[in-house]
Amino acid sequence: QVQLVESGGGLVQPGGSLRLSCAASGSIFSIAAMGWYRQAPGKERELVATITSGGTSNYADSLKDRFTISRDNAKNTVYLQMNSLKPEDTAVYFCNADVQHRIGWRNLWGQGTQVTVSS
């Protein structure tokens, strides 16, 4: 069974930092794009950032100055470094990846990790 598992969320004060991790596990042949999305209460899920297997990244325009996406292909893991956090960054953050396994390609979502920015 192939799955994505996020970690690293929590409560942080405004101006603080958090680093999210998402590891893909199972019988994986390869992983193409990986990314992070977020969903705040009462709002639709939105793109945070994506990164290709070659390391090319793409960000939501409003976040590119504070957030950094990276990945470790050897560990099948994607990271999201979030700095200068604001209360409006409060959301559930979801990992997403295009994963090739024995049956073929699947687009997977993690279960989400809560990030709360509050004093």
C-alpha positions, 0 to 999 in steps of 0.5 A: 500500500502506497501512502503519504504521511505528513508531520511537523504541524502544530501551534506557533506564534506569529512570526515563527517558523515550522517545517513540514515533512511528507514521506511516501512509503510503500512499494514505490517505483518513482515519484514525479511532482510533489507538492503542498496544499492547504485548506483553511476553515470555510475555504477551498483547498489552495496550492502552496507549492510544488516541486518536480523530481528535478527540483524545479519549484512553483509557488503561490505568488503570495507565499514565495517570499516566506515558504520554501519547498524542497525534496529528498528523492532518496527518502521519497520525502518533500519538505515545506519550510515556513517562515514569518508565519501569520495567523492567516497561514492557519490551515490544514496542510496536505501533501500531494504526489504523483507516485508510480507503483506496481499497478501504475501511476496514482495521484495521492494525498496525505491525511493533512497536518494542522498548522495554527498560527496564534499568540 
